[in-house]
């Protein structure tokens, strides 16, 4: 197994890490024997970073039981997460300890190597947490040794990521990143900014499996025709292409994989062992470009994401809206809606929805693709914001305590 260095601590983190959210299960109950086999085999193969969360049902308990039974806690770094979605008022300062202590108990440990604030979405959320005393709480936990390193996982847009990143002395971050999402959420800009300061752990390297088994037929054919071979000598799979794209970048510390079978573990480990920084040549990079072109051919709006139309005077996230709209046709409705919810701030106080468009036309005068942006935004809104989606957004904001002011 190869390792990359956490410059803050000197820790060597395996470039392939174990995402525990998808432990083997039957009828919703964790299959402990298969889970134990997987976890212990992965440790034997050199994986030393295990990612779980308070919010993953039965997950912390399963990992903790396996490590305790096999006296393996000292062999690995455990990352788990504080469920921020449950905190809606200043009483949350009491709950920090409640959820943290539950994680310790479930994991059968007295410290967490990398403790993450789960699903930070924007600076507003982080500011609220600071008002509730999160910084003082973190300091106490670090001083006691119960938290070794503090970090955050991110699910928002790139500009908000940079604000949160620069506002605190973080020691690790976890972002969604893959060759399809290079400019989505934190994106490559966020990756590079973060990697200069701390380890960066990658989630969704296969976009929930879409980049492994959900590609258009033309894209699969492009990979096949490239005639690249994996470590075993067999043709490199679309999943292998996606993982190699990440390990090619020095800024990536480790890639999370939700492996739930031994053959997946062995395939991914072999790929990681054969990888290296700057391993991709120009011909291989062109394969990714061709695959993206294949995916994007199903796009409805020919937006390249150049951002010349931004900033919008009314606050519409124009490129983000178009990107999400295109994604429902290229990668499926659920993935497109996930992007749309993030890009337009569906769960945030400040909206970036196309519904804000005032038809000033400024964007169209700057668009190098000559897109009829105002017209397309109307189409996007009709497709992406039916009444039930608006209701879900309203309910989510109510639950999170993020009430929007009515327009004047």
N, C-alpha and C positions, 0 to 999 in steps of 0.2 A: 504493500500500500504506500502511496505517496502522501506526503504531508506538506502543508503550507503553514508558515509561522504566524502566530498571533504576536505582532510586534510589541504590544503593550505588556504581555506576560511572558512571552517566550514559549507559550504552549504550542505544541505541534498538533494541528488539527487535520484529520484525514480529509483528503479532497472529495471523497465520497462519504456522506453522512447518512444516518438512518432516520428517516421521517416516520415516527411511530404512529401517526394518525390512522394508518390502514393496517394495523396488525391483523393477522388471520382471524376470522371469526365465523361462527355458525349461528344463524338466526339472531344476529346482533350480540352474541356473547363471545368474548375473546377465547379463541382456541389456545389454551395455555401451553400445550405441548408443542404445537407448531411455532408459537411465538418464542418459546424458550429455544427451540432448535435454531430459529432464525437469528435471534439476538446473539446467542453464544457462537454460532458459526461466523457471524459478521465480526465479532470481536477477534476470533481466531484469524480472520483474514485481514485484520488491521484497522477496521473501522472503530473510531474512538469518540465520535460525537453523536449523541442520541437526542433527538428533538421531540418533545411532547408538550402538553399544555393541560392546565387545570380543566379546560373546557372540553377536552377530548374524552368522551365517556369510557371509563374503565382503563384508560390508557396509562396513566401514571401508576396505578396499582399493578398493572401487568408488568411494566418495565421494572418497577421497584421489586416486585416479587422474584423476577428472574435474576436480577443482579444480586439480590440478597441471598437467594438460594445457592448461587454459584460463587459467592464471595468475589464478585466481579465489579463492585462499585468503584473500587480504586483504579480500575483499568480504563475508565471512560470519563468523558465530560458529559454531564447531563444539562440539557437546556429545557426549561419549562417556562410557563408564561402566566402572568397575572391577567385575569379576565376583565379587562377594562369596560367591556360592554355592560357589566352589571353595576357599574358605579354611576349614579345619577345625581347625587347630592353631596354636600359637605360631610355627611355621615360616612362617606367612603373611607375617610381616614381611619376609622375603626376597622373596616373590612379588609384593608391591606393585609393586616396580620392574619385575619381569619382565613383568607384564601391561601396565603403563603404557607401557613402552618399546616393546612390540609394537604398541600403539595408535598411538604416534607414527610408527613405521615404516610401518605400514599406511596411515595418513592422510597420509604424506609431509609432515609438519609438525614443527616443533620446540617447539610449545606447544599447549595445549588451552585454549580460551576458558572453557568451563564443564565441569568434570570432576565426574561424579556417582558416588557410591557406589551401586551397582546393587541395587535390591530390599532395602532395609532394611525389616524387618518389625516390630521391636519394640525396646524399650530394652535388653533382654538382649543382643541381637545387637550393638548399638552399644557397650555396655559391654565386651564381649569384644574388639571391634575396638580400643578404647582401650587395653586391657591389652596388645594386640599391637603398640602403638606407632603406630597410624594417625594420631594428632594430630601427632606429631613428624614423621612422613613427609610429611604434608600441608604442614606449615610449611616443610620443606626444599624441596619442589617449588614452593611459592609464592615463596619467597625467590629461587629460581633463575630464576623467570619461566616455568617449564614449565607450571604451572597458574595461570591468571589468576583464576578464581573456582571455589570448591568448593561442591558441593551434594549432594543425595541424591534418589533416586526411592524412593517408598514404596508398600508393599503389606501393610498391616496395619490394625488397627482405630484408631479415632479417638483414644482415650485414649493409646495408645502413640505415635501421631504427635506429639501435643503434647509428650510427654516428650522425644522425640528432638529436636524442634524447639527446645526451650528449653535443651537441654544443650550447645549448641555455637554458635559464631558462623557459621552457615551463610550462604551467599550466593545460593542458589537451591534450589528444590525442585520436584519433578515428581510430580503426584498424578493418580489416576484420578478423573474428575469429569464428570458429565453430568446431565441432568434426571431420569433414572431413579435415579442413584446419589447424589442430593443429600446423603443421610445415611449413605452407605456409605464405609468406609475413612476417609480424612482428612475427607471431607465438607465441607459449607459452613462448619462451625465451624473446621476446620483451614485451609481456604482463607483465611478472614478473618484468622486468627491469623498465618499465614505471610506474607500479602500486606503486613502492616504492617511487615515486616522485610526482605523480599526479593522478587524476581520469582517467580511461580508459573506453571509450565508445565503444561498440561493434556494428559494422555494418555487414551485411550479415550473421546474425545468422542462417538463413535457406538456405544460399547459393542461394539467388534469388528464393526461393521456391523449389529448388531441394531436400532439405532434408525433405520437407513436402509432396510433391506429385510426386517427380521424382526419387524415390529410386527403385532399382531392386526389383522384386517380392519377391525374397528370403529374402532381408533385411526387407521388410515390414512384412513378415511372422515371422521373428525373433522377431521383436518388439511385434507383436501380441501374440506370444507364451509366451513371458515374463509375460503376464497377469498382467501388472501394471495398476493401476487405477488413473485417474485424479481426481481433486478436486470435480467434479460433480458425481463421482462414475462410470462414463463410462470409457472404455479402454483408456489409455493414447495414444494420437496420436503421429506419428513420429515427428510432430512439437513440441509437448510437451516434448518429449525425448530430442530434440535438445536444447530447451530453458533451461531445467533442467540441462543439461551438463554445460551450461555457468554459471547459478546462483549458481551451486555447488562450484564455484571457487571464493574465497574471493578477488582475484585480479581484478575481473570484477566489475566495478562500476555500469554500466547500459547497458541494451541491447536494441538497436533500433529495433522497429517493424513498418513496413510500413502498418499499419492497415487501411483498407478502408471500413469496415463494422462494425456495432455495435456488431454483434456476435463474430467477431474476437477480438475486444477490450475486451469484457467480458470474453472470453475464456483465453486470454493471461493474463488479470489482475488476474483472479482466479488462474492461474498457478503461477504467481509471488508471490501472497499472501501465497501460500502453500509451496513455496521453502525456502531453507536455505543453508547456507554454509556447505559443507561436508555432504550433504543430501544423496549422493549416496553410497550404500554399494558395497562390492566386487562383488556380484552377478549382480547388475545393471551395474557396470563398464564392466563386461564381456560381457554384451549384446551389448554395443557399440563396443567392440572388434570384436564380431561376425558379427555385421552389416558392419564394415569396411572390414572385410575379405570377406564378400559377395560382397561388392562394388569392392574390389580389384581383385576378381576372374576374372573379365573381363579385367584385366591389361595385356598388351602385353609384358612389360619388368618387370621382377621380381626384381626391384630395391626397397630396403627398406628405402632409404634415409639416410643411415648411414654416408655418406660423407667421407668414407675412400679413395675414389678416388680423393678427393679434397685436395689442390687446383690444378686445371689443369694448366700446364705450358703455354698453349695457351689461357687460359681465358674462356674456355667453362664451362657453368653452367651445369654440367652433371646430378646431381640429379634433378635439376629443370626442365631440358629438358625432362627427362624420366617421371617425375611426371605429367607434362602437357600432354605429349603424352598419358599416361595411362588414364588421366582424360577424354579425348575425347571419350573413349570407355566406361567409367564407369558413367560419369555425363553429357556427351554431348559435341558436337563440340565447341559451343560458350564458355562454361566454360573452356574447355581445352585450347582454343586459348587465353582467358583472362590470364590464368596462364602462357602460353608460352610467351606472350608479356611481362609480368612482369619478368619472370625468365630469359629471354634471353636479356632483355634490348632493346626491339625492338624500343622503342622511345627514347633511350638514346645514347649518344656519344660512350660510351663503350659497346661493344656487348658481349654477352655470348652465342652466337649461336653455334650449332654443326658445322656450316660451318667453324669455326676457327680451328677445329681439325687437328693436324699435324701428327696424327697417330704415336706418339712416343711410345704408349703402356704403359706408366707409370701407368695409371689408372687401367688397367686390372691386373697388378701385385699386386694391393692393394685391389681388389674387393673380399669380402668374399663370394659373391654369384656366383662367376666365370662367370659373365656376359661378353659376347663378346661386350664390350662397343664400340669399334671403329666401328664395323659392325652395331650395333644398332643405333649409332648416324647418320649414313648415312640414315637409314630407317626413323628416326625421322625427319631429315631435309627434306626429300622428302615429307613426310606427312604434316609437319607443316609449310613449307616455299614454297608453290607454288608461281608462279610469281606474282599473284595478292596480296598475303599477303606481299611479299617483297616490292611491289609497295606501299601498304598502309603504311608500316613501313617507307619507304623512304619519302613519302609525309608528314607523321606525324612529322618526324624529321626536315624536311624542314620548316614546319609550326612553330615548336617550336624553330627553330634556333639551332638545334643540329646536325650540319654537321659532318660526320665522315671523318677522314683522310684516303686516299687510302692506302692500304697495300704496303709496300716497295717492 
